[in-house]
């Protein structure tokens, strides 16, 4: 599955924190450092490539746990309408 940010979502980095805004309702989200790192790579890449990137960034962490963290991040962001997967509007 490939994930990307929909056109109604805007984001930026403020004081070293990733801030995401859903322009449909003006809701703001502040991402933690790991979520911000993943967010930067949600540009049409596969979820598997997000796991690969996270594993390279945190080589001392268990890959299965990192994969579960990525899956949780993607699901949470999709549920909020902040990310979309292949074929979603």
Secondary structure as GFF3:
##gff-version 3
##sequence-region A 1 89
A	DSSP	beta_strand	2	4	.	.	.	ID=ss1
A	DSSP	beta_strand	9	14	.	.	.	ID=ss2
A	DSSP	beta_strand	17	22	.	.	.	ID=ss3
A	DSSP	beta_strand	27	31	.	.	.	ID=ss4
A	DSSP	alpha_helix	33	40	.	.	.	ID=ss5
A	DSSP	beta_strand	43	46	.	.	.	ID=ss6
A	DSSP	alpha_helix	47	57	.	.	.	ID=ss7
A	DSSP	alpha_helix	63	79	.	.	.	ID=ss8
A	DSSP	beta_strand	84	85	.	.	.	ID=ss9
###
